Amino acid sequence: MYLYDEIDQRLVDERVAQFRDQTRRFLAGELSEDDFRPLRLQNGLYIQRFAPMLRIAIPYGFLASRQLRALACIARKWDRGYGHFSTRQNIQFNWPKLEDVPDILAKLATVQMHAIQTSGNCIRNTTTDHFAGTAPDEIVDPLVWCEIIRQWSTFHPEFAYLPRKFKIAVSGSESDRAATRVHDIGLQATRDAAGKVGFRVLAGGGLGRTPLLGAVMREFMPWQHLLTYLEAILRVYNRYGRRDNKYRARIKILVKELTPDVFRAQVEDEWSHLQGSASTLTADEVQRVEQRFTRPGYRKSDALSPGYVLALSRDKAFSNWVRRNVQPHKVAGYAAVTLSLKKTGAPPGDATADQMDAIADLADRFSFSELRVSHEQNLILADVRQTDLFDLWQQARALGLATPNIGLITNIIACPGGDFCSLANAKSIPVAEALQRRFDDLDYLHDIGELDLNISGCMNSCGHHHIGHIGILGVDKQGAEYYQISIGGAQGNQAALGKVLGPSVSQAEVPDVIERLIELYLERRDSEEERFIDVVRRIGIEPFKEYVYGNHHQPAASPRRQLATA
């Protein structure tokens, strides 16, 4: 866990005092709405459909149990008893009162948290792999590099008013679990032929109304030059990015219009003036940041207890949970455990205040008082002794947090949608709940196997629908809520953007369409090991389109559904 130094704490405390005064002046009529808007956005405060929404930063998704308890307190005292964990590894509160926000920020400051740069045209929260620091395939610990980027980007005067928002993701592993290819800048740790550590740098990725995969700027950039190269990219974007049209203002549009080759050449030219500047990293600076992190006091590896081995062999529910929700750890005798926030009937990514307190207790007992937020909207206890897994599972199950669906179709990623967001064209949560109910049979889920399903309520793609194996997008159709289905998207090392299946369908039709996609997949797969995305890549989109729409371009009812309702 990164611990604030005196400078960190002072910056956060001063920002709280500053925003308290700004809010007082606005409520007193001394600041206009136009003047107040950029000030509140710089502190993560939006005005949504029904109430303000406060987005709180969880830098690189890392939380201490004391911080989670503070979030639970905020949910009870100033909201409606729950919070929503987002795909940016942040948490959002949907019902705070404007006059209470300074008090909320003050509460956050007491546990080294804030809402700085969670909105506005600036560098947002840098995200990373939710198994960072524990994954066996890591080249570097990305937590340290994310913190270096956080310190460099926070209140950076040159990049406080970019043409549009800017997002960076860092992967420290050979396997990209941070979706680096769909970020404004994506960084993936790598080694050169001599074994030296550096980063593969991509720029110009992003989802939203114009989804694009990032282009490689450098196959290998030595770590010492990471910040100066980021500065070069941002300077070129700041200089040439569009400010006259917010729909064409993201860096992905600039890279596309200039072409990656031209953009890269401009970045290289800018970087030639920055090499050796004050932002060049040294081993001492990296060590300084690394020393601000507390590290778990791992115990010597123990043999698995007989009770655990027996439970694994005899208890199918426990065995399923271990298979889906437990991941390998770089330290022998430990494992990383995902607590699913995707139980049937619960909005994806939501956690109640009581659940937050209970999860903090689990972190204290089982994972060195630390936990992670994933961009898939779940919570992770990253340092659990294998001998404690059965006890943890029993407690998590009692809390509704042990659904064994990680990597399966009901592990749905979804934005809050039209239930809250003023930008949404359609609701996301009811669609997610309908799909959870349709696929609630665990045996059927495991037969289907690995499948990512993502839902967004509008083209902003907060639910990352473009990179779901199946993506669902809410659209407005003459004032009615409809849903466009795409297939073939993926994140990771083989990142791809999904292709639209056909005409949009009503909310009631969505579960039938998804079930027919699954039926064709199960019929056409070569083996139980072949995933949905593999079949789509092998046979293409047309067989799925024909199976769903037929000759009449209307979604056919699922035979399984017809039998169920006959």
VOGU-3710 file (C-alpha; in Angstrom, 3 decimals, decimal comma):
1> mylydeidqr> 0,000/0,000/0,000  1,368/3,439/-0,918  1,567/5,738/2,103  1,295/9,498/1,642  4,259/11,647/2,514  3,881/15,187/3,866  3,576/16,680/0,372  0,842/14,252/-0,692  -1,236/15,004/2,401  -0,761/18,745/2,134
11> lvdervaqfr> -1,909/18,795/-1,508  -5,065/16,859/-0,675  -5,884/18,936/2,410  -5,392/22,189/0,513  -7,643/20,988/-2,302  -10,400/20,177/0,215  -10,207/23,678/1,702  -10,160/25,247/-1,749  -13,234/23,372/-2,948  -15,106/24,056/0,298
21> dqtrrflage> -14,733/27,765/-0,374  -15,678/27,370/-4,048  -18,828/25,472/-3,085  -19,750/28,075/-0,472  -19,386/30,851/-3,052  -21,494/28,966/-5,605  -24,298/28,269/-3,125  -24,200/31,923/-2,060  -24,641/33,025/-5,676  -21,138/34,479/-5,929
31> lseddfrplr> -20,109/32,006/-8,666  -22,181/31,301/-11,761  -22,926/27,773/-12,933  -20,535/28,283/-15,852  -17,765/29,383/-13,491  -18,431/26,591/-11,015  -18,653/23,767/-13,564  -14,903/23,395/-14,274  -14,158/23,712/-10,546  -16,506/20,899/-9,537
41> lqnglyiqrf> -15,383/18,709/-12,422  -11,774/19,059/-11,247  -13,004/17,522/-7,987  -14,909/14,633/-9,566  -18,404/16,117/-9,174  -20,913/15,654/-12,000  -24,561/16,629/-12,264  -26,362/13,480/-13,396  -29,955/12,687/-14,267  -31,405/12,946/-10,769
51> apmlriaipy> -28,622/14,151/-8,466  -24,918/14,984/-8,325  -22,503/12,094/-8,814  -19,148/12,070/-7,043  -16,343/10,000/-8,536  -13,620/9,145/-6,042  -10,125/8,179/-7,138  -8,768/4,757/-6,262  -5,271/5,119/-7,741  -4,440/2,016/-9,779
61> gflasrqlra> -7,283/0,225/-7,983  -5,443/-0,234/-4,673  -7,342/0,101/-1,381  -6,547/-0,388/2,283  -9,264/-1,807/4,513  -9,426/1,481/6,448  -10,130/3,293/3,175  -12,917/0,888/2,242  -14,486/1,479/5,669  -14,357/5,217/4,998
71> laciarkwdr> -16,185/4,624/1,706  -18,792/2,598/3,586  -19,196/5,486/6,017  -19,691/7,931/3,148  -22,287/5,627/1,568  -24,296/5,543/4,800  -23,954/9,142/5,908  -24,082/11,079/2,647  -25,503/8,713/0,017  -28,062/5,892/-0,125
81> gyghfstrqn> -26,066/3,078/1,394  -24,067/1,820/-1,590  -21,402/2,728/-4,125  -20,596/1,727/-7,695  -17,112/0,501/-8,645  -16,324/1,587/-12,201  -14,219/0,278/-15,076  -11,665/2,988/-14,218  -11,022/1,243/-10,864  -12,746/4,159/-9,102
91> iqfnwpkled> -15,911/4,334/-6,998  -18,922/6,529/-7,734  -21,615/7,782/-5,374  -24,814/8,669/-7,164  -26,812/10,609/-4,560  -24,662/13,076/-2,572  -25,971/16,565/-1,903  -23,844/19,343/-3,328  -23,480/21,074/0,013  -22,166/17,830/1,574
101> vpdilaklat> -19,406/17,186/-0,968  -16,715/19,246/0,845  -17,373/17,193/3,995  -17,086/13,990/1,965  -13,755/15,123/0,526  -12,557/16,028/4,017  -13,471/12,531/5,221  -11,532/11,031/2,316  -8,469/13,127/3,146  -8,282/11,526/6,595
111> vqmhaiqtsg> -7,605/8,147/4,925  -5,337/9,436/2,126  -7,994/9,542/-0,586  -9,409/12,240/-2,871  -11,386/12,925/-6,034  -8,714/14,957/-7,821  -8,580/14,580/-11,626  -11,382/12,026/-11,778  -13,050/14,320/-14,279  -12,206/17,204/-16,574
121> ncirntttdh> -9,847/17,477/-19,535  -6,808/16,209/-17,690  -4,905/12,986/-17,055  -7,334/10,717/-15,219  -6,682/7,866/-12,792  -3,955/5,593/-14,171  -5,145/1,982/-14,145  -3,355/-1,342/-14,086  -3,696/-5,084/-13,664  -5,715/-5,955/-10,560
131> fagtapdeiv> -3,173/-8,699/-9,781  -0,323/-6,174/-9,840  2,526/-7,088/-7,528  1,349/-10,690/-7,172  1,133/-12,087/-10,712  3,682/-14,833/-11,512  4,298/-13,473/-15,032  5,244/-9,926/-13,990  8,288/-8,240/-15,464  7,933/-5,225/-13,170
141> dplvwceiir> 5,575/-4,303/-10,354  3,255/-1,866/-12,154  2,050/-0,312/-8,888  5,338/1,565/-8,564  5,174/2,855/-12,127  1,530/3,883/-11,777  2,441/5,840/-8,648  5,306/7,531/-10,488  2,854/8,537/-13,222  0,306/9,691/-10,607
151> qwstfhpefa> 2,805/11,998/-8,939  4,012/13,357/-12,271  0,513/13,948/-13,681  -1,284/15,338/-10,620  -1,647/19,129/-10,998  0,781/19,080/-13,939  0,346/22,691/-15,122  1,014/21,942/-18,778  -1,610/19,215/-18,986  -4,383/20,589/-16,756
161> ylprkfkiav> -6,525/21,735/-19,719  -6,031/19,209/-22,503  -8,339/19,114/-25,538  -10,201/16,223/-23,832  -9,864/13,714/-21,011  -6,791/11,488/-21,083  -6,397/7,933/-19,801  -3,264/5,847/-19,235  -3,038/2,128/-18,444  0,028/0,145/-17,389
171> sgsesdraat> 0,624/-3,597/-17,638  3,624/-5,034/-15,820  3,150/-8,519/-17,235  3,557/-10,430/-20,450  -0,226/-10,894/-20,480  -2,047/-7,598/-20,830  -4,723/-7,559/-18,122  -5,039/-3,759/-18,134  -6,631/-3,240/-21,584  -3,664/-1,098/-22,626
181> rvhdiglqat> -4,616/-1,184/-26,313  -7,785/0,837/-25,806  -6,272/3,715/-23,830  -4,981/7,123/-24,885  -1,592/5,790/-23,825  -0,946/2,123/-23,086  2,275/0,937/-21,469  3,332/-2,703/-21,347  6,506/-3,754/-19,574  8,991/-5,659/-21,684
191> rdaagkvgfr> 12,702/-6,483/-21,950  15,135/-5,832/-24,780  17,586/-8,363/-26,185  20,026/-7,588/-23,374  17,390/-8,187/-20,715  17,002/-4,527/-19,766  13,565/-3,390/-18,602  11,505/-0,895/-20,544  8,024/-0,318/-21,893  6,198/-0,872/-25,140
201> vlaggglgrt> 4,368/2,408/-25,722  1,067/2,698/-27,554  -0,956/5,844/-28,214  -4,282/6,696/-29,779  -6,428/3,895/-28,430  -9,886/4,456/-27,036  -13,502/3,384/-27,133  -16,534/5,663/-27,255  -18,107/6,952/-30,449  -14,989/6,208/-32,556
211> pllgavmref> -13,361/3,062/-31,151  -9,737/2,521/-32,135  -6,861/0,340/-31,005  -3,689/2,144/-30,019  -0,751/2,386/-32,417  2,765/1,434/-31,360  4,927/4,477/-30,784  7,928/2,603/-29,429  8,451/-1,140/-29,194  10,942/-0,513/-26,417
221> mpwqhlltyl> 11,494/2,600/-24,349  14,024/2,310/-21,484  12,322/2,991/-18,148  14,535/6,019/-17,463  12,848/7,877/-20,328  9,254/6,906/-19,579  8,061/10,284/-18,282  9,881/12,382/-20,870  8,335/10,261/-23,642  4,877/10,629/-22,088
231> eailrvynry> 5,484/14,381/-22,001  6,377/14,340/-25,687  3,156/12,518/-26,599  1,029/14,862/-24,506  2,734/17,968/-25,867  1,995/16,948/-29,446  -1,597/16,187/-28,504  -1,960/19,435/-26,545  -0,654/21,418/-29,500  -2,581/19,776/-32,337
241> grrdnkyrar> -5,628/18,157/-30,722  -9,017/19,585/-31,692  -10,635/22,024/-29,263  -13,458/23,153/-31,539  -15,347/19,834/-31,541  -15,449/17,655/-28,427  -16,437/14,622/-30,496  -13,162/14,854/-32,407  -10,948/16,046/-29,582  -9,519/12,769/-28,245
251> ikilvkeltp> -5,951/11,820/-29,113  -7,196/8,784/-31,057  -8,716/11,126/-33,660  -5,472/13,058/-33,987  -3,421/9,876/-34,420  -5,861/8,550/-37,001  -6,042/11,769/-39,008  -2,294/12,404/-39,005  -1,615/8,655/-39,401  0,405/6,807/-36,744
261> dvfraqvede> 3,640/7,297/-38,703  3,298/11,088/-38,856  2,185/11,334/-35,231  5,093/9,140/-34,146  7,553/11,317/-36,052  6,223/14,420/-34,330  6,507/12,742/-30,943  10,084/11,690/-31,660  10,964/15,225/-32,691  9,428/16,634/-29,504
271> wshlqgsast> 11,158/13,998/-27,410  14,541/14,923/-28,849  14,238/18,199/-26,890  13,177/16,464/-23,676  15,819/13,773/-23,310  17,872/14,368/-20,209  15,394/16,923/-18,841  14,199/17,084/-15,233  11,606/14,350/-15,812  14,255/11,747/-16,660
281> ltadevqrve> 13,929/8,999/-14,064  16,794/7,746/-11,933  17,166/4,596/-9,876  17,073/6,741/-6,725  13,729/8,273/-7,704  12,179/4,891/-8,472  13,478/3,593/-5,158  12,060/6,617/-3,329  8,584/5,833/-4,628  8,946/2,103/-4,071
291> qrftrpgyrk> 9,906/2,664/-0,430  6,604/4,466/0,192  4,798/1,151/-0,384  4,203/-1,215/2,485  4,728/-4,864/1,531  2,960/-7,968/2,847  4,872/-10,024/5,386  4,474/-13,344/3,640  4,894/-16,439/5,762  6,954/-19,429/4,797
301> sdalspgyvl> 4,979/-21,739/2,523  2,886/-24,300/4,365  1,584/-27,591/3,058  -2,088/-27,496/2,185  -4,236/-28,475/5,122  -6,034/-31,844/4,906  -9,336/-30,009/5,395  -8,737/-27,835/2,331  -7,758/-30,797/0,146  -10,776/-32,761/1,322
311> alsrdkafsn> -13,142/-29,839/0,700  -11,711/-29,343/-2,774  -12,401/-32,968/-3,680  -15,804/-33,324/-2,017  -17,462/-29,906/-2,186  -18,419/-29,086/-5,777  -19,446/-25,522/-4,917  -16,081/-24,795/-3,306  -14,231/-26,493/-6,158  -16,108/-24,380/-8,745
321> wvrrnvqphk> -15,258/-21,226/-6,829  -11,568/-22,112/-6,642  -11,524/-22,876/-10,359  -13,149/-19,581/-11,365  -12,294/-17,050/-8,643  -8,828/-18,059/-7,406  -5,679/-17,119/-9,330  -2,006/-18,171/-8,943  0,361/-16,049/-6,874  4,075/-15,426/-7,323
331> vagyaavtls> 4,678/-16,445/-3,695  4,335/-20,159/-2,966  1,461/-20,957/-0,630  -0,595/-17,866/-1,554  -3,358/-17,082/-4,032  -5,294/-14,073/-5,351  -9,053/-14,258/-4,787  -11,753/-12,360/-6,669  -14,862/-11,414/-4,707  -17,623/-11,264/-7,298
341> lkktgappgd> -19,890/-8,210/-7,303  -22,028/-9,944/-9,937  -24,484/-12,029/-7,942  -27,773/-12,485/-9,792  -30,115/-9,611/-8,993  -27,364/-7,183/-7,958  -26,348/-4,314/-10,273  -22,860/-5,139/-11,604  -20,145/-3,326/-9,701  -22,364/-2,173/-6,827
351> atadqmdaia> -21,500/-2,846/-3,178  -23,548/-1,883/-0,156  -22,051/-0,140/2,845  -22,507/-3,315/4,879  -20,708/-5,340/2,216  -17,847/-2,829/2,145  -17,396/-3,104/5,901  -17,542/-6,896/5,698  -15,018/-6,973/2,836  -12,707/-4,735/4,868
361> dladrfsfse> -12,965/-7,308/7,666  -12,076/-10,078/5,195  -9,087/-8,061/3,984  -7,910/-7,613/7,576  -8,174/-11,304/8,311  -7,056/-12,867/5,052  -5,085/-10,364/2,928  -2,851/-8,033/4,967  -5,624/-5,375/5,174  -5,372/-4,680/1,431
371> lrvsheqnli> -7,594/-5,234/-1,593  -7,881/-4,262/-5,250  -10,602/-2,987/-7,571  -10,589/-4,520/-11,052  -11,609/-2,762/-14,251  -14,069/-5,643/-14,524  -15,855/-4,193/-11,470  -14,985/-6,827/-8,885  -12,870/-6,706/-5,714  -9,735/-8,788/-5,178
381> ladvrqtdlf> -7,985/-10,036/-2,060  -4,591/-10,473/-3,657  -2,570/-12,138/-0,883  -4,559/-15,017/0,630  -2,870/-18,073/2,107  -4,071/-21,198/0,342  -4,737/-22,808/3,714  -7,293/-20,020/4,378  -9,220/-20,388/1,122  -11,983/-22,627/2,473
391> dlwqqaralg> -12,653/-20,314/5,436  -12,634/-17,275/3,168  -15,041/-18,934/0,731  -17,522/-19,757/3,480  -17,527/-16,180/4,743  -17,685/-14,656/1,266  -20,579/-16,937/0,317  -22,537/-15,804/3,375  -22,067/-12,207/2,176  -23,193/-12,947/-1,402
401> latpniglit> -19,665/-12,386/-2,725  -18,664/-15,885/-3,801  -20,528/-16,335/-7,099  -18,154/-18,573/-9,119  -18,543/-16,672/-12,378  -15,267/-14,878/-13,047  -14,616/-15,091/-16,777  -18,143/-16,365/-17,448  -21,075/-14,677/-19,134  -22,722/-13,440/-15,914
411> niiacpggdf> -19,554/-11,600/-14,856  -21,116/-8,693/-16,717  -19,360/-5,345/-17,030  -21,941/-2,547/-17,095  -22,146/1,198/-16,636  -24,936/2,667/-14,461  -26,820/3,535/-17,657  -30,098/5,423/-17,900  -31,042/4,752/-14,305  -28,554/7,454/-13,315
421> cslanaksip> -26,537/8,926/-16,169  -27,860/11,943/-18,069  -25,843/10,912/-21,144  -27,317/7,422/-21,446  -29,674/6,448/-24,253  -30,899/3,345/-22,450  -30,767/1,501/-19,160  -27,986/-1,013/-18,495  -28,842/-2,470/-15,090  -32,194/-4,115/-16,032
431> vaealqrrfd> -30,560/-5,736/-19,071  -27,718/-7,081/-16,933  -30,174/-8,472/-14,365  -32,282/-10,134/-17,083  -29,181/-11,835/-18,487  -28,062/-12,907/-15,033  -31,433/-14,542/-14,472  -31,432/-16,204/-17,908  -27,995/-17,736/-17,337  -28,321/-18,423/-13,620
441> dldylhdige> -27,732/-22,176/-14,024  -24,121/-22,712/-12,961  -23,771/-26,005/-14,831  -24,904/-24,280/-18,038  -22,522/-21,403/-17,339  -19,561/-23,736/-17,001  -20,598/-25,585/-20,181  -20,503/-22,273/-22,041  -17,063/-21,476/-20,665  -15,117/-18,239/-20,906
451> ldlnisgcmn> -17,152/-15,362/-22,320  -16,937/-11,609/-21,670  -20,221/-9,691/-21,913  -20,152/-5,889/-21,617  -23,017/-3,367/-21,574  -22,917/0,391/-22,173  -25,885/2,728/-21,966  -24,506/5,050/-24,647  -21,681/5,521/-27,133  -19,320/6,794/-24,432
461> scghhhighi> -18,662/3,099/-23,748  -18,188/3,313/-19,982  -19,121/-0,389/-19,971  -16,425/-1,150/-22,603  -18,952/-2,861/-24,895  -16,597/-2,596/-27,879  -14,157/-5,102/-26,338  -16,657/-7,590/-24,982  -16,824/-10,968/-26,703  -20,458/-9,924/-26,778
471> gilgvdkqga> -21,139/-6,200/-26,497  -24,475/-4,524/-25,858  -24,976/-0,819/-26,587  -28,042/1,193/-25,595  -29,362/3,334/-28,464  -32,237/5,762/-28,904  -34,698/4,658/-31,574  -37,321/7,355/-32,087  -37,519/7,992/-28,373  -37,536/4,304/-27,383
481> eyyqisigga> -34,722/2,356/-25,714  -33,153/-0,250/-27,999  -29,958/-2,276/-27,909  -27,322/-2,916/-30,549  -25,436/-6,206/-30,270  -21,831/-6,709/-31,362  -19,588/-9,759/-31,202  -15,885/-10,475/-31,597  -14,441/-7,827/-29,301  -11,614/-8,703/-26,928
491> qgnqaalgkv> -9,104/-7,152/-24,580  -5,635/-8,428/-23,743  -2,787/-9,307/-26,089  -5,249/-10,113/-28,884  -7,372/-7,005/-28,415  -10,080/-6,488/-31,025  -13,141/-4,315/-31,547  -16,479/-6,062/-31,896  -18,578/-5,929/-35,071  -22,255/-5,006/-35,041
501> lgpsvsqaev> -24,433/-8,076/-35,502  -27,469/-6,411/-37,081  -30,430/-4,134/-36,344  -30,999/-3,086/-32,742  -33,527/-4,958/-30,625  -35,856/-4,117/-27,759  -34,920/-4,686/-24,131  -37,240/-7,691/-23,899  -35,529/-9,326/-26,879  -31,953/-9,013/-25,636
511> pdvierliel> -31,849/-12,238/-23,540  -33,238/-14,275/-26,459  -30,655/-12,846/-28,863  -27,801/-13,590/-26,471  -29,073/-17,107/-25,889  -29,225/-17,797/-29,620  -25,637/-16,591/-29,978  -24,669/-19,058/-27,268  -26,626/-21,884/-28,891  -24,841/-21,456/-32,221
521> ylerrdseee> -21,500/-21,247/-30,478  -22,115/-24,504/-28,595  -23,222/-26,151/-31,843  -20,223/-24,971/-33,874  -17,344/-25,247/-31,407  -14,797/-27,978/-32,118  -14,208/-28,879/-28,485  -15,156/-27,843/-24,977  -11,896/-25,893/-24,793  -12,766/-23,657/-27,781
531> rfidvvrrig> -14,067/-20,359/-26,439  -16,866/-18,230/-27,871  -14,377/-15,640/-29,131  -12,331/-18,383/-30,845  -15,372/-19,625/-32,741  -16,254/-16,080/-33,830  -12,719/-15,607/-35,120  -12,804/-18,942/-36,922  -16,212/-18,797/-38,645  -16,844/-15,048/-38,738
541> iepfkeyvyg> -19,877/-12,980/-37,826  -22,227/-14,005/-40,656  -23,336/-17,405/-39,288  -24,265/-15,741/-36,004  -26,124/-12,960/-37,801  -28,095/-15,462/-39,874  -28,905/-17,598/-36,845  -30,253/-14,620/-34,897  -32,042/-12,708/-37,635  -32,774/-15,228/-40,376
551> nhhqpaaspr> -34,148/-13,890/-43,632  -36,533/-11,417/-42,024  -33,956/-9,434/-40,052  -35,909/-9,938/-36,864  -34,406/-11,703/-33,853  -35,785/-15,212/-33,740  -37,022/-16,521/-30,404  -34,688/-18,990/-28,758  -35,890/-22,624/-28,974  -34,790/-23,028/-25,346
561> rqlata> -36,859/-19,958/-24,446  -39,883/-21,263/-26,395  -39,779/-24,524/-24,472  -39,470/-22,646/-21,190  -42,531/-20,495/-21,895  -44,709/-23,099/-23,647
//
